[in-house]
Amino acid sequence: MLKTLPRQLPLLSFFLVFCCSHNALADAYGDARAELIAAYQAQDFETMQSAARKALLARPNYPGALFNLAYAQMLGGESAGALDTLNSLADMAVDFGVAATDEFAPLKTHDDWPAYQERVKQIGKPVGEATVAFNVVARNFIPEGIAIDDEGRLLLGSIRYGRVLRAGKEIELLSDARDAGHWSVFGMRLDGAGGLWFASAGVPQFILAEDDQPSRSGLFRLNLATNKIDQHALLPAAEDSQVLGDLIIANDDTIYTTDSLTGQLYHYSVSDKEFSVVVDSGAFVSPQGLALDASGNHLFVADYVGGLYRVRLTDGRVERVTSPDAISTYGIDGLYRHGSELIAIQNGIRPHRVVAMALSDDGLSITGSRTLARNLPEFDEPTLGTVVGDSFYFVANSHWNSFDRNNNLPDGLSNPIILKLPL
């Protein structure tokens, strides 16, 4: 995933969302958010609340919008209402750290504050039976894409250096952007024929990024027998940056991939070497993870700030996957299917977590959810993973949030840690 801080007021910036150069937020939610900020600046807290509720109509139960509503309620002197809204967030096991925020200080005298604080305490406790599968010695690597080969070896891609490593008894460098012609390595998938397909883009966090140039993006196939790129497909050059962030292989000739910035979903034909648009810009804000349903006729798409959707592949029809109020489908980065469940890595809500969401028979709703891991000590922006049998391997500490505004990294970052969870 490509992450940047939102251009918004400091007091309204607790929930991190994508900022897209093509103004993808210019929808009903974006209009409501703009109205909310204008009302805040005018100290019109009644209108601010109204705008927050409009945002929630556009994106039901969106944690960022719920927080903004609670904030508006506090500024308007409605502390009881604010606490109710915060409890709605707690129902989803989401905590924005309001106890340390001055504007919420009056809540500490409310009779129900101790009960809310106890809920927050429980939310903050580590959850999950994860074990460390790999600890890769690679300084400032910034891992993203991951795969496990038939011999149980880890294949790991780097955002910072544009490298692909293989880790077993030793670490092998399989591909390096300096020599192979690609850029940062995002999502990756094995094709079952000795190849590793990965999405790549020249994002600003890439060590060799060209300043003031729109980022190019494409798909690359690494031949694991020769360690050479034997196929590649670049998106046509555009005025705006492009970032193919994830992909999924449907069959020998079909790959689906999403552009996190333009919101487009592409079909790529391996034989024809051509991209075609399945879903054009406008339906998604920032599409991330992808998972095929059991039939192969539908594709689940995680929109980082839009929620969970299902695309009918025959005609590109987009349908929202609904969920109960207490189950959030926002902030999903990696998305995978295991039987009748979707495995989701959520680093867009706090605390970060890995969850298994049960699908309804028709695939259009979430009927339940169980937390596989949350707030583990190894966590620092978990990103992508892979299902192997009844186990789930995932990147626990990408360090994406460690880049400063100049895209530099601090010293002392931990090595990439890959955790394993039973499903």
RODO-2510 file (C-alpha; in nm, 4 decimals, decimal comma):
residues 423
     n   res          X          Y          Z
     1     m     0,0000     0,0000     0,0000
     2     l     0,1049     0,3570    -0,0574
     3     k     0,0514     0,5746     0,2491
     4     t     0,0666     0,9492     0,2967
     5     l    -0,0657     1,1772     0,5681
     6     p    -0,3933     1,3496     0,4868
     7     r    -0,4052     1,7203     0,4258
     8     q    -0,6410     1,8071     0,7087
     9     l    -0,6521     1,9949     1,0354
    10     p    -0,4194     1,8505     1,3018
    11     l    -0,7098     1,7940     1,5417
    12     l    -0,8937     1,5928     1,2775
    13     s    -0,6002     1,3820     1,1615
    14     f    -0,6150     1,0843     1,3962
    15     f    -0,7431     0,8493     1,1282
    16     l    -0,4894     0,8069     0,8483
    17     v    -0,6319     0,7947     0,4962
    18     f    -0,4922     0,8112     0,1460
    19     c    -0,4383     1,1470    -0,0219
    20     c    -0,4780     1,0912    -0,3919
    21     s    -0,3334     1,3299    -0,6483
    22     h    -0,6343     1,2860    -0,8774
    23     n    -0,8789     1,4158    -0,6125
    24     a    -1,0458     1,0806    -0,5592
    25     l    -1,2046     1,2115    -0,2398
    26     a    -1,4350     1,4395    -0,4403
    27     d    -1,7432     1,2278    -0,3641
    28     a    -2,0265     1,2514    -0,1115
    29     y    -1,7878     1,1684     0,1715
    30     g    -1,5338     1,4213     0,0509
    31     d    -1,7993     1,6906     0,0248
    32     a    -1,9180     1,6166     0,3797
    33     r    -1,5625     1,6194     0,5104
    34     a    -1,4958     1,9563     0,3458
    35     e    -1,8148     2,0910     0,5046
    36     l    -1,7035     1,9551     0,8429
    37     i    -1,3657     2,1274     0,8232
    38     a    -1,5241     2,4563     0,7153
    39     a    -1,7679     2,4349     1,0072
    40     y    -1,4822     2,3647     1,2461
    41     q    -1,2949     2,6697     1,1235
    42     a    -1,6097     2,8777     1,1693
    43     q    -1,6660     2,7258     1,5164
    44     d    -2,0122     2,6181     1,3991
    45     f    -2,0325     2,2915     1,5900
    46     e    -2,3955     2,2171     1,5052
    47     t    -2,3131     2,2212     1,1333
    48     m    -1,9979     2,0247     1,2087
    49     q    -2,2081     1,7467     1,3616
    50     s    -2,4457     1,7544     1,0665
    51     a    -2,1524     1,7205     0,8264
    52     a    -2,0109     1,4302     1,0263
    53     r    -2,3444     1,2489     1,0001
    54     k    -2,3527     1,3111     0,6245
    55     a    -2,0064     1,1537     0,6033
    56     l    -2,1396     0,8494     0,7875
    57     l    -2,4255     0,8188     0,5395
    58     a    -2,1682     0,8103     0,2595
    59     r    -1,9463     0,5616     0,4435
    60     p    -2,1471     0,3777     0,7086
    61     n    -1,9585     0,3120     1,0332
    62     y    -1,6355     0,4537     0,8897
    63     p    -1,4124     0,4875     1,2008
    64     g    -1,2640     0,8214     1,0927
    65     a    -1,6094     0,9692     1,0432
    66     l    -1,7272     0,8323     1,3776
    67     f    -1,4304     0,9921     1,5484
    68     n    -1,5039     1,3244     1,3773
    69     l    -1,8628     1,3018     1,4983
    70     a    -1,7463     1,2392     1,8554
    71     y    -1,5086     1,5317     1,8254
    72     a    -1,7849     1,7599     1,6965
    73     q    -2,0132     1,6458     1,9796
    74     m    -1,7457     1,7317     2,2362
    75     l    -1,6905     2,0762     2,0886
    76     g    -2,0667     2,1305     2,0932
    77     g    -2,0885     2,0389     2,4616
    78     e    -2,2627     1,7052     2,4074
    79     s    -2,0343     1,4882     2,6165
    80     a    -2,2878     1,2058     2,6623
    81     g    -2,3380     1,1814     2,2865
    82     a    -1,9627     1,1862     2,2312
    83     l    -1,9151     0,8986     2,4739
    84     d    -2,1885     0,6997     2,2985
    85     t    -2,0081     0,7522     1,9678
    86     l    -1,6756     0,6478     2,1194
    87     n    -1,8444     0,3338     2,2485
    88     s    -1,9585     0,2607     1,8931
    89     l    -1,5907     0,2686     1,7970
    90     a    -1,5073     0,0446     2,0931
    91     d    -1,7672    -0,2037     1,9658
    92     m    -1,5370    -0,2390     1,6636
    93     a    -1,2312    -0,2610     1,8929
    94     v    -1,1091     0,0756     1,7638
    95     d    -0,9340     0,3280     1,9887
    96     f    -0,8193     0,6736     1,8814
    97     g    -0,6416     0,7528     2,2067
    98     v    -0,8884     1,0175     2,3163
    99     a    -0,7795     0,9925     2,6806
   100     a    -0,4673     1,1893     2,5851
   101     t    -0,6591     1,4536     2,3866
   102     d    -0,7412     1,7794     2,5625
   103     e    -1,0749     1,8270     2,3872
   104     f    -1,2018     1,5010     2,5384
   105     a    -1,0812     1,5785     2,8926
   106     p    -1,4334     1,6721     3,0182
   107     l    -1,5387     1,3109     2,9605
   108     k    -1,3184     1,2017     3,2506
   109     t    -1,5807     1,3294     3,4965
   110     h    -1,8626     1,1398     3,3261
   111     d    -2,0099     0,8513     3,5258
   112     d    -1,9575     0,6089     3,2350
   113     w    -1,5965     0,7092     3,1669
   114     p    -1,4402     0,4307     3,3833
   115     a    -1,6368     0,1662     3,1948
   116     y    -1,5229     0,3108     2,8623
   117     q    -1,1615     0,3206     2,9807
   118     e    -1,1848    -0,0453     3,0795
   119     r    -1,3023    -0,1244     2,7270
   120     v    -1,0077     0,0675     2,5832
   121     k    -0,7714    -0,1210     2,8122
   122     q    -0,9033    -0,4523     2,6797
   123     i    -0,8743    -0,3316     2,3197
   124     g    -0,5074    -0,2499     2,3768
   125     k    -0,4139    -0,5971     2,4986
   126     p    -0,2268    -0,8236     2,2539
   127     v    -0,4411    -1,0943     2,0947
   128     g    -0,3343    -1,3974     1,8922
   129     e    -0,1217    -1,7114     1,8818
   130     a     0,1252    -1,5959     1,6172
   131     t     0,4745    -1,7419     1,5927
   132     v     0,7785    -1,5941     1,4202
   133     a     0,8276    -1,7843     1,0941
   134     f     1,1113    -1,5699     0,9539
   135     n     1,3318    -1,2931     1,0875
   136     v     1,5141    -1,1584     0,7830
   137     v     1,8393    -0,9700     0,8307
   138     a     1,7848    -0,6777     0,5928
   139     r     1,8387    -0,3222     0,7126
   140     n     1,5770    -0,0582     0,6180
   141     f     1,4194    -0,3085     0,3803
   142     i     1,0535    -0,1926     0,4158
   143     p     0,8907    -0,5258     0,3239
   144     e     0,5585    -0,5479     0,1433
   145     g     0,4941    -0,8396    -0,0940
   146     i     0,5309    -1,1955     0,0350
   147     a     0,5030    -1,5525    -0,0964
   148     i     0,6021    -1,8983     0,0289
   149     d     0,7404    -2,1473    -0,2262
   150     d     0,6853    -2,5245    -0,2332
   151     e     0,9973    -2,5794    -0,0227
   152     g     0,8686    -2,3487     0,2507
   153     r     1,1092    -2,0681     0,1666
   154     l     1,0066    -1,7059     0,1983
   155     l     0,9974    -1,4711    -0,1009
   156     l     0,9964    -1,1101     0,0143
   157     g     0,9832    -0,7816    -0,1745
   158     s     1,1259    -0,4444    -0,0727
   159     i     0,9679    -0,1031    -0,1124
   160     r     1,2838     0,0857    -0,0238
   161     y     1,5359    -0,0904    -0,2468
   162     g     1,3208    -0,2672    -0,5039
   163     r     1,4637    -0,6069    -0,4232
   164     v     1,3257    -0,9595    -0,4073
   165     l     1,4869    -1,1908    -0,1518
   166     r     1,4487    -1,5615    -0,0879
   167     a     1,4986    -1,6751     0,2711
   168     g     1,5477    -2,0362     0,3725
   169     k     1,8653    -2,1641     0,5321
   170     e     2,0310    -1,8566     0,3834
   171     i     1,9209    -1,5303     0,2233
   172     e     1,9462    -1,5009    -0,1540
   173     l     1,9058    -1,1861    -0,3634
   174     l     1,6856    -1,2855    -0,6586
   175     s     1,6201    -0,9486    -0,8205
   176     d     1,7460    -0,5947    -0,7737
   177     a     1,5778    -0,2885    -0,9247
   178     r     1,9172    -0,1397    -1,0097
   179     d     1,9757    -0,4181    -1,2614
   180     a     1,6345    -0,5616    -1,3435
   181     g     1,4467    -0,2491    -1,4558
   182     h     1,1647    -0,2524    -1,2011
   183     w     1,1001    -0,0304    -0,8976
   184     s     0,9572    -0,0850    -0,5480
   185     v     0,8104    -0,4334    -0,5094
   186     f     0,4497    -0,4463    -0,3921
   187     g     0,2105    -0,7452    -0,3988
   188     m     0,3432    -1,0755    -0,5351
   189     r     0,1997    -1,4151    -0,6312
   190     l     0,3496    -1,7457    -0,7468
   191     d     0,2084    -1,8636    -1,0802
   192     g     0,2588    -2,2383    -1,0293
   193     a     0,4882    -2,2575    -1,3319
   194     g     0,8148    -2,1539    -1,1747
   195     g     0,7467    -1,7828    -1,1843
   196     l     0,6778    -1,5038    -0,9379
   197     w     0,4605    -1,2181    -1,0596
   198     f     0,4833    -0,8916    -0,8682
   199     a     0,3474    -0,5400    -0,8947
   200     s     0,6031    -0,2623    -0,9026
   201     a     0,5986     0,1187    -0,8988
   202     g     0,8469     0,4030    -0,8698
   203     v     0,7014     0,5538    -0,5526
   204     p     0,8729     0,8413    -0,3659
   205     q     0,9863     0,5989    -0,0923
   206     f     1,1929     0,4038    -0,3480
   207     i     1,5623     0,4803    -0,3013
   208     l     1,6080     0,5474    -0,6743
   209     a     1,2874     0,7471    -0,7215
   210     e     1,3045     1,0303    -0,9721
   211     d     1,2121     1,3593    -0,8094
   212     d     0,9157     1,5507    -0,9531
   213     q     0,8314     1,2729    -1,2003
   214     p     0,5006     1,0810    -1,2034
   215     s     0,5618     0,7267    -1,0849
   216     r     0,5437     0,4501    -1,3474
   217     s     0,4002     0,1114    -1,2616
   218     g     0,3662    -0,2366    -1,4054
   219     l     0,3678    -0,6116    -1,3559
   220     f     0,6862    -0,8202    -1,3670
   221     r     0,7469    -1,1961    -1,3753
   222     l     1,0595    -1,3289    -1,2092
   223     n     1,1758    -1,6687    -1,3380
   224     l     1,2780    -1,8481    -1,0205
   225     a     1,5019    -2,0917    -1,2085
   226     t     1,7144    -1,8207    -1,3700
   227     n     1,6502    -1,5290    -1,1320
   228     k     1,5766    -1,3134    -1,4364
   229     i     1,2748    -1,1031    -1,5286
   230     d     1,1312    -1,2877    -1,8282
   231     q     0,8045    -1,0944    -1,8707
   232     h     0,6902    -0,7461    -1,7861
   233     a     0,3979    -0,5187    -1,8666
   234     l     0,3973    -0,1458    -1,7980
   235     l     0,0904     0,0684    -1,7693
   236     p     0,0899     0,3376    -2,0391
   237     a     0,2653     0,6514    -1,9164
   238     a     0,0295     0,9091    -1,7663
   239     e     0,0519     1,2631    -1,6343
   240     d    -0,0412     1,1432    -1,2851
   241     s     0,1404     0,8813    -1,0790
   242     q     0,0332     0,5188    -1,0971
   243     v     0,0817     0,2513    -0,8326
   244     l    -0,0205    -0,1088    -0,8926
   245     g    -0,0279    -0,2207    -0,5308
   246     d    -0,1525    -0,5783    -0,5428
   247     l    -0,2432    -0,8533    -0,7881
   248     i    -0,4087    -1,1917    -0,8041
   249     i    -0,3601    -1,4673    -1,0629
   250     a    -0,6940    -1,6086    -1,1788
   251     n    -0,5550    -1,8589    -1,4329
   252     d    -0,2595    -1,9114    -1,6663
   253     d    -0,3592    -1,6146    -1,8807
   254     t    -0,5397    -1,3792    -1,6428
   255     i    -0,4088    -1,1464    -1,3736
   256     y    -0,6138    -0,8844    -1,1919
   257     t    -0,4424    -0,5831    -1,0389
   258     t    -0,5429    -0,2527    -0,8801
   259     d    -0,4025     0,0975    -0,9032
   260     s    -0,4063     0,2422    -0,5514
   261     l    -0,3973     0,5991    -0,6813
   262     t    -0,6364     0,6068    -0,9769
   263     g    -0,8750     0,3521    -0,8230
   264     q    -0,8829     0,1409    -1,1393
   265     l    -0,9097    -0,2384    -1,1482
   266     y    -0,7287    -0,3961    -1,4430
   267     h    -0,7381    -0,7291    -1,6219
   268     y    -0,4033    -0,8295    -1,7708
   269     s    -0,3843    -1,0959    -2,0420
   270     v    -0,0493    -1,2744    -2,0298
   271     s    -0,0813    -1,4064    -2,3865
   272     d    -0,1966    -1,0780    -2,5397
   273     k     0,0310    -0,8700    -2,3152
   274     e    -0,2453    -0,6137    -2,2748
   275     f    -0,4213    -0,4393    -1,9879
   276     s    -0,7939    -0,3759    -2,0001
   277     v    -1,0014    -0,1826    -1,7473
   278     v    -1,2539    -0,3876    -1,5481
   279     v    -1,3588    -0,1047    -1,3135
   280     d    -1,2727     0,2530    -1,4060
   281     s    -1,1872     0,5426    -1,1761
   282     g    -1,4689     0,6591    -0,9498
   283     a    -1,5933     0,3361    -0,7982
   284     f    -1,2994     0,2949    -0,5595
   285     v    -1,0926     0,5515    -0,3709
   286     s    -0,7866     0,3422    -0,2870
   287     p    -0,8228    -0,0264    -0,3809
   288     q    -0,5777    -0,2568    -0,2076
   289     g    -0,6154    -0,6318    -0,1417
   290     l    -0,7831    -0,8755    -0,3812
   291     a    -0,9410    -1,2187    -0,3320
   292     l    -1,1327    -1,4383    -0,5764
   293     d    -1,4475    -1,6141    -0,4607
   294     a    -1,4749    -1,9932    -0,4802
   295     s    -1,6405    -1,9805    -0,8233
   296     g    -1,3772    -1,7529    -0,9731
   297     n    -1,6574    -1,5353    -1,1125
   298     h    -1,6288    -1,2600    -0,8530
   299     l    -1,3412    -1,0624    -0,7093
   300     f    -1,3448    -0,9147    -0,3594
   301     v    -1,1717    -0,5758    -0,3480
   302     a    -1,0676    -0,3986    -0,0287
   303     d    -1,0996    -0,0224    -0,0689
   304     y    -0,8824     0,1214     0,2067
   305     v    -1,1203     0,4068     0,2881
   306     g    -1,4297     0,2833     0,1061
   307     g    -1,4806    -0,0584     0,2641
   308     l    -1,5212    -0,4024     0,1101
   309     y    -1,6678    -0,4646    -0,2362
   310     r    -1,7359    -0,7526    -0,4735
   311     v    -1,6837    -0,7163    -0,8491
   312     r    -1,8677    -0,9357    -1,0981
   313     l    -1,5961    -1,0174    -1,3478
   314     t    -1,8241    -1,0813    -1,6426
   315     d    -1,9330    -0,7179    -1,6605
   316     g    -1,7438    -0,5239    -1,3913
   317     r    -2,0485    -0,4634    -1,1735
   318     v    -1,9441    -0,3366    -0,8283
   319     e    -2,1455    -0,4339    -0,5192
   320     r    -2,0793    -0,3324    -0,1595
   321     v    -2,0256    -0,6152     0,0882
   322     t    -2,2233    -0,5188     0,3977
   323     s    -2,1357    -0,6002     0,7575
   324     p    -2,2845    -0,5624     1,1086
   325     d    -2,2150    -0,2332     1,2857
   326     a    -1,9577    -0,3949     1,5148
   327     i    -1,7472    -0,5287     1,2250
   328     s    -1,5375    -0,2746     1,0372
   329     t    -1,4369    -0,3489     0,6783
   330     y    -1,2301    -0,0310     0,6440
   331     g    -0,8530     0,0069     0,6541
   332     i    -0,7870    -0,3310     0,4885
   333     d    -0,4500    -0,3651     0,3180
   334     g    -0,3974    -0,7366     0,2459
   335     l    -0,7028    -0,9504     0,1611
   336     y    -0,7154    -1,3293     0,1094
   337     r    -0,9728    -1,6087     0,1050
   338     h    -0,9597    -1,9262     0,3127
   339     g    -1,2664    -2,1400     0,2518
   340     s    -1,5731    -1,9310     0,3323
   341     e    -1,3752    -1,6660     0,5196
   342     l    -1,1883    -1,3567     0,4067
   343     i    -0,8579    -1,3015     0,5866
   344     a    -0,7899    -0,9292     0,6191
   345     i    -0,4914    -0,7308     0,7429
   346     q    -0,6241    -0,4016     0,8786
   347     n    -0,3590    -0,1371     0,9306
   348     g    -0,5987     0,1514     0,8676
   349     i    -0,7689     0,1194     1,2060
   350     r    -0,6105     0,1209     1,5510
   351     p    -0,4911    -0,1059     1,6901
   352     h    -0,3721    -0,2984     1,3841
   353     r    -0,5100    -0,6481     1,3425
   354     v    -0,5574    -0,9607     1,1324
   355     v    -0,9163    -1,0837     1,1181
   356     a    -1,1130    -1,3677     0,9596
   357     m    -1,4488    -1,2489     0,8248
   358     a    -1,7202    -1,5070     0,7570
   359     l    -1,9008    -1,4619     0,4252
   360     s    -2,2703    -1,5171     0,3666
   361     d    -2,3724    -1,7817     0,1132
   362     d    -2,4316    -1,5178    -0,1550
   363     g    -2,0985    -1,3456    -0,0788
   364     l    -2,2551    -1,0035    -0,0322
   365     s    -2,2358    -0,9701     0,3440
   366     i    -2,0120    -1,0444     0,6389
   367     t    -2,1949    -1,2556     0,8959
   368     g    -1,9278    -1,2703     1,1644
   369     s    -1,5654    -1,1993     1,2426
   370     r    -1,2920    -1,3392     1,4624
   371     t    -0,9686    -1,1657     1,5531
   372     l    -0,6635    -1,3763     1,4696
   373     a    -0,4061    -1,1216     1,5888
   374     r    -0,4189    -0,7701     1,7268
   375     n    -0,1644    -0,5289     1,8701
   376     l     0,1136    -0,7871     1,8914
   377     p     0,4570    -0,6660     2,0072
   378     e     0,6054    -0,7416     1,6629
   379     f     0,3504    -0,5173     1,4903
   380     d     0,4623    -0,2027     1,3152
   381     e     0,2316    -0,1497     1,0177
   382     p     0,1550    -0,5088     0,9099
   383     t     0,0864    -0,5164     0,5369
   384     l     0,0541    -0,8202     0,3103
   385     g     0,0476    -1,1952     0,3607
   386     t    -0,0217    -1,5318     0,2018
   387     v    -0,2363    -1,8340     0,2840
   388     v    -0,0533    -2,1692     0,2815
   389     g    -0,2839    -2,4588     0,3613
   390     d    -0,4406    -2,3769     0,6967
   391     s    -0,1726    -2,1240     0,7935
   392     f    -0,1400    -1,7539     0,7273
   393     y     0,1996    -1,5863     0,6893
   394     f     0,2207    -1,2076     0,6918
   395     v     0,4569    -0,9121     0,7192
   396     a     0,4339    -0,7897     1,0792
   397     n     0,6547    -0,4815     1,0638
   398     s     0,6733    -0,3015     0,7319
   399     h     0,7778     0,0302     0,8955
   400     w     0,5808     0,2198     0,6300
   401     n     0,4921     0,4799     0,8946
   402     s     0,8599     0,5475     0,9680
   403     f     0,9249     0,7570     0,6560
   404     d     0,9537     1,1281     0,7277
   405     r     0,8229     1,3997     0,4968
   406     n     1,1413     1,3790     0,2908
   407     n     1,1056     1,0000     0,2631
   408     n     1,4051     0,9330     0,4847
   409     l     1,4142     0,6558     0,7454
   410     p     1,5410     0,6674     1,1054
   411     d     1,8194     0,4477     1,2349
   412     g     1,7512     0,1356     1,4352
   413     l     1,4510    -0,0119     1,2529
   414     s     1,3968    -0,3807     1,3243
   415     n     1,4570    -0,6451     1,0583
   416     p     1,1542    -0,7750     0,8640
   417     i     0,9522    -1,0171     1,0783
   418     i     0,7143    -1,2658     0,9185
   419     l     0,4524    -1,4084     1,1549
   420     k     0,2550    -1,7307     1,1120
   421     l    -0,1031    -1,7802     1,2306
   422     p    -0,3174    -2,0948     1,2335
   423     l    -0,6456    -2,0543     1,0440
***
